[in-house]
Amino acid sequence: MSETPTADECEKRPQFGTRLLKDSDDVFKHNAWDHVQWDEEQELAAQEAVAKNSSSKLNDDERERFQSDAPKFWDSFYGIHDNRFFKDRHWLFTEFPELAPLDASEQQPRSVFEIGCGVGNTILPLLQYSVEPKLKVFGCDFSARAIDILRSQPQFDEKRCQVFVMDATDEQWQVPFEENSQDIIVMIFVLSACQPKKMQQILDNCYRYLRPGGLLLFRDYGRYDLAQLRFKSGKCLEDNFYVRGDGTLVYFFTEQELRGMLTQAGLQEEQVIVDRRLQVNRGRGLKMYRVWIQAKFKKPLAAPSGS
């Protein structure tokens, strides 16, 4: 039986940002707390940890190898994990209800495109629980192995979904749809895996393929997330951009730089949330501070004057 929540369950699930820790004595009563404020000491400790682990950068040859071989490292990653990697994102429809409206009886046919779809953690629940009879879903990933795994899943529906291998950092996208055609483009923990110098180009292409009024839905790592603080020296390619032990890459964003890139692409802000979340291991008495950024940006209905 699938663990993916039904539409009713999603409607009842509280959104990120609603469980607040008001009394420090309650910290181990739940597994996670939202919007936990950092004091000056904790902020300084995070800055010092990042300064330490980024003080020594990889040389040009090493940086080029990890960046040019990124598809190979992700193929290896998915090859090791195979379909065991697949996890339902229980928060998906709660945070992004635009993906699967509960009432689509009078809705026009829609098209959703996910960049960096991996093995289907977003696409498969969408195919399974969307009530839209004419929904068309597209997905791309630069790991051929991930696309093969996705196509092999029993929930995959080739009549409603088309997935393909594509490197989103390419200047010209080879996609099976026209410009100005996508109602929603989804980017979940994918922009962080790309070279910082190519991020703006990716977002510019998102603008190009969104229909006027279409939405870009985004979630990724924030600056000083636990994953960033845990990096050891010798893993930094450039500021806030690292290579993991398995060869995959990850960047950690600030709210300001993300907003700047999306706005420069021509998109209009609908939502930007920085979620400083405290996760706890109640059994071991551990506290783990996570930082994620969630955003929704819309393509204007009319192009800016002079464009």
C-alpha positions in Angstrom: 0.0 0.0 0.0 1.4 3.4 -0.9 2.3 5.8 1.8 1.5 8.8 -0.4 -1.3 10.9 1.4 -4.7 11.2 -0.2 -6.1 14.5 -1.2 -8.1 14.7 2.1 -5.0 13.9 4.1 -3.0 16.5 2.3 -5.7 19.1 3.0 -5.4 18.4 6.8 -1.6 18.2 6.9 -0.2 21.4 8.4 2.0 23.5 6.2 5.6 24.2 6.9 5.9 27.0 9.3 3.0 26.2 11.5 4.6 24.3 14.4 6.4 26.8 16.5 8.6 26.1 19.6 7.4 28.5 22.3 8.9 26.8 25.3 12.4 25.3 25.1 11.4 22.6 27.6 9.1 21.2 24.9 11.8 20.7 22.3 11.7 16.9 22.3 7.9 16.6 22.2 7.9 16.6 18.4 10.3 15.6 15.6 10.5 19.0 14.1 9.9 22.7 14.8 9.5 25.5 12.3 11.0 29.0 12.1 13.4 28.5 14.9 15.2 31.7 15.6 19.0 31.6 15.8 20.8 33.6 18.4 23.9 35.6 17.6 26.2 32.9 19.0 24.7 30.2 16.7 24.8 32.5 13.7 28.5 33.3 14.3 29.3 29.6 14.8 27.7 28.8 11.4 29.7 31.5 9.7 32.9 30.3 11.3 32.1 26.7 10.2 31.6 27.8 6.6 34.7 30.0 6.6 36.7 27.0 7.8 35.4 24.4 5.4 35.6 26.8 2.4 39.0 28.3 3.1 40.7 25.8 0.8 39.2 25.5 -2.7 39.6 22.6 -5.1 41.9 23.5 -8.1 40.7 24.2 -11.6 41.2 20.7 -12.9 39.3 19.1 -10.0 36.4 21.6 -10.3 36.2 20.9 -14.1 36.2 17.2 -13.5 33.3 17.2 -11.0 31.3 19.7 -13.1 31.8 18.0 -16.5 31.2 14.5 -15.1 28.1 15.4 -13.1 25.8 13.1 -15.1 28.2 10.2 -14.4 28.2 10.8 -10.7 24.4 11.0 -10.6 24.1 7.8 -12.7 26.3 6.1 -10.2 24.2 7.5 -7.3 21.0 6.2 -8.8 22.7 2.9 -9.8 23.7 2.3 -6.2 20.3 3.2 -4.7 18.2 1.9 -7.6 14.5 2.2 -6.9 15.1 2.0 -3.1 15.8 5.7 -3.4 12.2 6.5 -4.2 10.5 8.4 -1.4 7.0 9.9 -1.4 7.2 13.6 -0.6 4.3 13.8 1.9 4.5 17.6 2.0 4.3 18.0 -1.8 0.6 18.8 -2.3 0.3 20.7 1.0 3.1 23.2 0.1 2.3 23.3 -3.6 -1.5 22.7 -3.8 -1.3 24.2 -7.3 0.1 20.9 -8.5 -3.0 18.9 -7.8 -6.2 21.0 -7.3 -8.8 19.1 -5.4 -11.5 20.2 -7.8 -10.5 20.1 -11.5 -13.9 19.5 -13.0 -14.0 22.7 -15.0 -10.3 23.2 -15.4 -8.7 23.6 -18.8 -6.0 21.0 -19.7 -2.8 21.7 -18.0 0.9 20.9 -18.5 3.5 20.5 -15.8 7.3 20.2 -16.4 9.7 19.1 -13.7 13.4 19.8 -14.1 15.6 17.3 -12.4 12.8 14.8 -11.9 15.1 12.0 -10.6 13.3 8.8 -10.0 9.9 10.4 -9.7 9.5 11.6 -6.1 7.3 14.4 -7.5 6.0 13.0 -10.7 4.7 9.6 -9.5 2.5 11.0 -6.7 1.2 13.7 -9.1 0.3 11.0 -11.7 -1.3 8.9 -9.0 -3.4 11.5 -7.2 -4.2 14.2 -9.7 -7.9 14.3 -10.6 -7.3 16.2 -13.8 -8.3 13.9 -16.7 -6.2 16.0 -19.2 -3.1 16.7 -17.2 0.1 16.3 -19.1 3.4 15.8 -17.2 6.9 16.2 -18.5 10.1 15.5 -16.6 13.8 15.7 -17.4 17.0 14.7 -15.6 20.6 14.5 -16.8 20.9 11.0 -15.3 19.8 8.4 -17.8 19.8 5.9 -15.0 17.2 7.9 -13.0 15.0 8.2 -16.1 15.2 4.4 -16.6 14.2 3.8 -13.0 11.3 6.2 -13.3 9.9 4.6 -16.4 10.0 1.2 -14.7 7.8 2.2 -11.8 4.3 0.7 -11.8 2.8 4.2 -11.2 4.4 5.6 -14.3 1.8 6.3 -17.0 3.3 6.9 -20.5 0.0 8.2 -21.8 0.0 11.1 -19.4 3.8 11.5 -18.8 6.8 12.0 -21.0 10.3 11.9 -19.4 13.6 12.4 -21.1 17.3 12.9 -20.5 18.4 16.6 -20.7 21.1 18.7 -19.0 19.2 21.8 -17.8 22.4 23.8 -17.9 22.5 23.6 -21.7 21.9 26.9 -23.3 19.3 25.6 -25.7 16.8 23.1 -24.3 15.7 20.2 -26.4 12.2 19.6 -25.1 9.0 18.1 -26.6 6.9 21.2 -26.1 6.7 24.8 -27.3 7.8 28.0 -25.6 5.1 29.7 -23.5 3.4 26.4 -23.0 3.9 25.1 -19.4 1.4 26.0 -16.7 3.9 24.9 -13.9 7.6 24.3 -13.8 8.9 22.5 -10.8 12.4 22.7 -9.4 12.9 20.8 -6.1 16.4 20.4 -4.8 17.8 20.6 -8.3 19.2 24.2 -8.9 21.6 23.6 -6.1 23.2 20.8 -8.0 24.2 23.1 -10.9 27.2 25.4 -11.4 26.4 28.8 -9.9 27.4 30.6 -13.1 24.8 28.6 -15.1 21.9 29.2 -12.7 20.6 32.4 -14.2 20.5 30.8 -17.7 18.4 27.9 -16.3 15.9 30.3 -14.8 15.8 32.4 -18.0 14.9 29.2 -19.8 12.2 28.5 -17.3 10.7 31.9 -18.1 10.9 31.2 -21.8 8.8 27.9 -21.5 6.3 29.0 -18.9 3.0 30.3 -20.3 2.0 33.8 -19.3 0.5 33.5 -15.9 2.4 30.2 -15.3 4.1 29.3 -12.0 7.6 28.3 -11.1 7.6 26.2 -7.9 10.9 26.0 -6.1 12.4 24.4 -3.0 16.1 24.0 -2.2 18.9 24.3 0.4 19.4 27.5 2.3 22.6 29.1 3.6 24.0 27.5 6.8 21.9 24.4 6.5 23.2 21.5 8.6 24.5 19.8 5.4 26.7 22.8 4.6 28.1 23.0 8.1 29.0 19.4 8.1 31.4 19.6 5.1 35.0 19.1 5.8 37.8 21.2 4.4 38.8 20.2 0.8 35.3 19.7 -0.5 34.6 23.3 -1.6 34.6 24.2 -5.3 33.7 27.9 -4.8 31.9 29.9 -2.1 28.9 27.9 -0.8 29.3 25.3 -3.5 30.6 21.8 -2.5 31.2 18.3 -3.7 29.8 15.5 -1.7 31.6 12.2 -1.0 29.7 10.6 -3.9 30.8 13.3 -6.4 27.5 15.1 -6.6 27.4 18.8 -6.1 25.4 21.1 -3.9 25.0 24.9 -3.4 23.4 26.7 -0.5 21.3 29.8 -1.3 20.3 33.0 0.4 16.9 34.5 0.1 18.3 37.6 -1.5 20.3 35.9 -4.3 17.5 33.6 -5.2 15.0 36.4 -5.4 17.5 38.4 -7.4 18.0 35.7 -10.0 14.2 34.9 -10.4 13.4 38.6 -10.7 16.1 39.1 -13.3 14.6 36.2 -15.3 11.4 38.3 -15.5 9.4 36.4 -13.0 7.2 38.0 -10.3 7.3 37.0 -6.7 4.3 35.2 -5.2 6.0 33.6 -2.2 9.5 33.3 -0.7 9.9 31.4 2.6 13.1 30.7 4.5 12.3 27.8 6.8 14.8 27.5 9.6 13.7 24.1 10.9 14.8 22.3 14.1 14.7 18.5 13.6 15.2 16.4 16.7 16.1 12.8 17.4 14.1 12.2 20.5 15.7 8.8 21.2 19.3 10.2 21.1 18.5 13.7 22.3 20.0 15.3 19.2 19.1 18.7 17.7 19.7 19.3 13.9 19.2 22.7 12.4 18.0 22.7 8.8 17.6 25.7 6.5 15.4 25.4 3.3 14.1 28.0 0.9 10.7 27.7 -0.8 9.5 30.0 -3.5 6.7 30.5 -6.0 7.2 33.0 -8.9 4.8 33.8 -11.7 5.4 34.7 -15.3 3.6 38.0 -16.0 0.5 37.9 -18.2 2.0 40.7 -20.3 5.6 41.1 -21.2 7.4 44.1 -19.6 7.3 47.2 -21.8 10.3 47.5 -24.1 11.1 43.8 -24.1 
